[in-house]
């Protein structure tokens, strides 16, 4: 009975997962903060607050990612450094292909909505990001 329940729940979970389309990729544009990291072991580290954000800009199947630090006045500190990426489509998902002067790596885009996305790296760590909501210090 337990086996049937497990199989049924797996089919329901994976059957209801929607694939990311090329049109969905524009949802990546904007400021993102890390929400959690899930390790290969299944352990998860939650992030309640982060002092650094990722700014993503996607156009077509390419774009860049920058680290920024939000300030209380609504602006951001940033450097001129950016990680350029291309996106390649596989049967089931999109792959971020990063390349800098020092390194190259890939991340698989697992989920994407307007408010959250997740990627998996080569170490099978899953990074989940949520859209950043600025802190209003004028209240």
C-alpha positions as CSV (number, residue, x, y, z in Angstrom):
1,X,0.0,0.0,0.0
2,X,2.8,2.4,0.9
3,X,4.5,1.6,-2.4
4,X,1.3,2.5,-4.4
5,X,0.9,5.7,-2.4
6,X,4.6,6.7,-3.1
7,X,4.3,6.0,-6.8
8,X,1.0,7.9,-7.0
9,X,2.4,10.9,-5.3
10,X,5.5,10.9,-7.5
11,X,3.3,10.8,-10.7
12,X,1.2,13.6,-9.3
13,X,4.2,15.7,-8.4
14,X,6.1,15.2,-11.6
15,X,3.1,15.2,-13.8
16,X,2.0,18.6,-12.6
17,X,5.4,20.2,-13.1
18,X,5.3,22.6,-16.0
19,X,8.2,23.0,-18.3
20,X,10.0,26.3,-18.7
21,X,9.4,27.8,-22.1
22,X,11.6,30.3,-23.9
23,X,8.8,32.9,-23.4
24,X,9.1,32.4,-19.6
25,X,12.8,33.4,-19.6
26,X,11.9,37.1,-19.4
27,X,10.7,36.3,-15.8
28,X,14.4,36.1,-14.9
29,X,14.9,39.8,-15.4
30,X,15.4,41.7,-12.2
31,X,16.7,41.5,-8.7
32,X,16.9,38.1,-6.9
33,X,17.8,37.0,-3.4
34,X,18.8,33.6,-2.4
35,X,16.1,31.7,-0.5
36,X,17.7,28.3,0.1
37,X,20.3,25.8,-0.9
38,X,19.5,22.1,-1.0
39,X,22.5,19.8,-0.9
40,X,22.9,16.4,-2.6
41,X,22.3,14.8,0.8
42,X,18.9,16.3,1.0
43,X,19.8,18.8,3.7
44,X,18.7,22.4,3.2
45,X,20.1,25.7,4.3
46,X,17.6,28.5,4.5
47,X,18.7,32.1,4.1
48,X,16.5,34.6,6.1
49,X,18.4,37.7,5.0
50,X,21.0,38.4,2.4
51,X,23.2,41.4,2.0
52,X,24.0,40.6,-1.7
53,X,21.5,40.2,-4.5
54,X,21.8,38.8,-8.0
55,X,20.7,41.1,-10.9
56,X,19.8,39.1,-14.0
57,X,19.2,40.6,-17.5
58,X,18.0,38.2,-20.2
59,X,17.5,39.0,-23.8
60,X,16.7,36.1,-26.1
61,X,19.0,33.2,-25.1
62,X,21.7,35.3,-23.5
63,X,22.3,37.7,-20.8
64,X,24.4,38.6,-17.7
65,X,24.3,38.3,-13.9
66,X,25.7,40.8,-11.5
67,X,26.1,40.9,-7.8
68,X,24.6,44.0,-6.2
69,X,24.1,45.3,-2.7
70,X,20.9,47.1,-1.9
71,X,21.0,50.4,0.0
72,X,18.3,51.8,2.3
73,X,17.6,54.7,-0.1
74,X,16.5,52.3,-2.8
75,X,19.7,52.3,-4.9
76,X,22.3,49.6,-5.3
77,X,26.0,49.4,-5.0
78,X,27.6,47.3,-7.8
79,X,30.8,46.8,-9.7
80,X,31.4,46.7,-13.4
81,X,31.9,42.9,-13.2
82,X,29.3,40.7,-14.8
83,X,29.0,37.0,-15.5
84,X,27.9,36.7,-19.2
85,X,25.8,33.6,-20.0
86,X,24.1,31.9,-22.8
87,X,21.0,29.7,-22.4
88,X,20.8,26.4,-24.3
89,X,17.7,24.3,-24.5
90,X,17.7,20.6,-23.7
91,X,14.7,18.3,-24.0
92,X,13.5,19.0,-20.5
93,X,15.0,22.4,-19.5
94,X,17.3,25.3,-20.2
95,X,21.0,25.3,-19.2
96,X,22.9,28.5,-18.1
97,X,26.4,28.4,-19.8
98,X,28.7,30.8,-18.0
99,X,32.2,31.6,-19.1
100,X,34.7,34.1,-17.6
101,X,38.4,34.7,-18.0
102,X,39.0,32.4,-15.0
103,X,36.3,29.7,-15.2
104,X,33.4,28.1,-17.1
105,X,30.4,26.3,-15.5
106,X,26.8,25.3,-16.1
107,X,23.6,25.4,-14.2
108,X,20.3,23.8,-15.1
109,X,17.2,25.9,-14.7
110,X,14.8,23.7,-12.8
111,X,11.8,25.9,-12.1
112,X,10.8,29.5,-13.0
113,X,7.9,31.7,-12.1
114,X,7.7,35.5,-11.9
115,X,8.5,35.3,-8.2
116,X,10.9,32.3,-7.8
117,X,13.4,30.2,-9.7
118,X,15.8,27.4,-9.0
119,X,18.9,26.0,-10.6
120,X,21.1,22.9,-10.1
121,X,24.9,23.0,-10.5
122,X,27.4,20.3,-11.3
123,X,27.6,19.3,-7.5
124,X,23.9,18.7,-7.6
125,X,23.2,21.6,-5.2
126,X,19.9,23.3,-5.9
127,X,19.8,27.0,-5.4
128,X,16.4,28.6,-4.9
129,X,15.9,32.3,-5.4
130,X,13.0,34.6,-4.7
131,X,12.3,38.0,-6.3
132,X,13.7,40.8,-4.1
133,X,11.3,43.2,-2.5
134,X,13.1,46.4,-1.4
135,X,12.9,47.4,2.2
136,X,11.0,50.6,2.6
137,X,12.8,52.6,5.2
138,X,10.5,55.6,5.1
139,X,7.7,53.8,7.0
